[in-house]
């Protein structure tokens, strides 16, 4: 999956990525996998990680399951899909930031209809290499 984003690469300098680019990229990923994307998304970038917080991510069917007391099925489904596509998500964030991702952590609260994803970058040594 290749997403086009603004201000990412320059022939004269390092990559510049906006938090909006990251949020938009993750929302697009969700849309492709779940048929709809979150209606709220915000990303935060740090020297060590990217945090993406997503709201209103569940489909109508998932919301119905939660209302009927089967939130566990929603959490398990979302966890299985993210686990199956973990490498692609890490590659997406690495492509957008220009930094290799070491690990992805995520969780979903079906009652709040909110998800959080953390992408930890590989550590850089004094020579600038992992």
C-alpha positions in Angstrom: 0.0 0.0 0.0 1.6 3.3 -1.1 0.1 6.5 0.1 1.0 9.9 -1.3 1.6 12.5 1.3 2.8 16.1 1.2 6.2 17.4 2.3 7.7 14.0 2.9 10.9 13.9 0.9 13.2 16.6 -0.3 16.3 16.2 -2.4 18.1 18.7 -0.1 16.9 17.7 3.4 15.3 15.2 5.7 11.7 14.0 5.4 9.1 16.3 6.9 5.8 14.6 8.0 2.9 16.2 9.5 0.7 14.7 12.2 -2.2 15.1 9.8 -0.4 13.0 7.2 0.0 10.2 9.7 -3.6 10.4 10.9 -4.9 10.4 7.3 -2.7 7.4 6.4 -3.9 5.3 9.3 -7.5 6.2 8.6 -7.1 5.2 4.9 -5.6 1.9 6.1 -8.7 1.3 8.3 -11.1 2.2 5.4 -9.4 -0.4 3.2 -9.6 -3.2 5.8 -12.9 -2.5 7.6 -14.9 -0.8 4.9 -15.0 2.5 6.8 -12.5 4.5 8.7 -12.6 6.3 12.0 -14.3 9.6 12.0 -11.8 11.1 14.4 -8.1 10.7 14.3 -5.1 12.5 15.8 -1.4 11.6 15.6 1.4 12.7 17.8 5.1 12.3 16.8 8.0 12.1 19.2 11.7 11.3 18.8 11.0 7.8 19.9 7.4 7.0 18.7 4.2 7.9 16.9 0.9 7.7 18.8 -2.3 7.6 16.8 -5.6 7.9 18.6 -8.8 7.0 16.7 -12.4 7.6 17.6 -15.7 6.3 16.2 -13.9 3.3 14.6 -16.6 0.7 14.9 -19.1 -0.3 12.2 -22.8 -0.4 12.9 -22.6 -4.2 13.3 -19.8 -3.9 15.8 -21.7 -1.3 17.8 -24.7 -3.6 17.9 -22.5 -6.4 19.3 -21.2 -4.1 22.0 -24.8 -3.0 22.9 -25.9 -6.6 23.1 -23.0 -7.5 25.5 -20.6 -9.1 23.1 -17.7 -6.5 23.2 -15.2 -9.3 23.4 -15.9 -10.4 19.8 -15.3 -6.8 18.5 -12.0 -6.6 20.4 -10.9 -10.0 19.2 -11.8 -9.3 15.6 -10.0 -6.0 15.5 -6.9 -7.5 17.3 -6.8 -10.3 14.8 -7.0 -8.0 11.8 -4.3 -5.6 13.2 -2.0 -8.6 14.0 -2.4 -10.0 10.5 -1.5 -6.6 9.0 1.0 -5.4 11.6 3.9 -5.4 9.2 2.0 -3.3 6.7 1.0 -0.8 9.4 4.6 -0.5 10.5 5.8 -0.1 6.9 3.2 2.7 6.4 4.4 4.6 9.4 8.0 4.0 8.4 7.3 5.3 4.9 5.6 8.4 6.2 8.2 9.3 8.8 11.4 8.0 7.1 12.2 6.1 10.3 12.2 2.3 10.7 9.5 1.0 13.1 10.7 -1.5 15.7 7.3 -2.5 17.2 3.6 -1.6 17.1 1.3 -1.7 20.1 -2.4 -1.2 19.9 -5.6 -1.5 21.9 -9.3 -0.9 21.4 -12.0 0.1 23.9 -15.3 -1.1 22.4 -17.4 0.8 25.0 -15.7 4.1 24.2 -15.3 3.2 20.5 -11.7 4.4 20.7 -8.4 2.9 19.6 -4.8 3.8 20.2 -1.8 2.7 18.2 1.8 3.3 19.2 4.7 2.8 16.8 8.1 2.7 18.4 11.0 3.7 16.2 14.2 1.7 16.1 16.9 3.3 18.2 19.6 5.3 16.5 23.2 5.0 17.6 25.7 7.8 17.7 26.5 7.0 14.1 22.8 7.4 13.1 22.3 3.7 12.5 20.1 1.3 14.4 
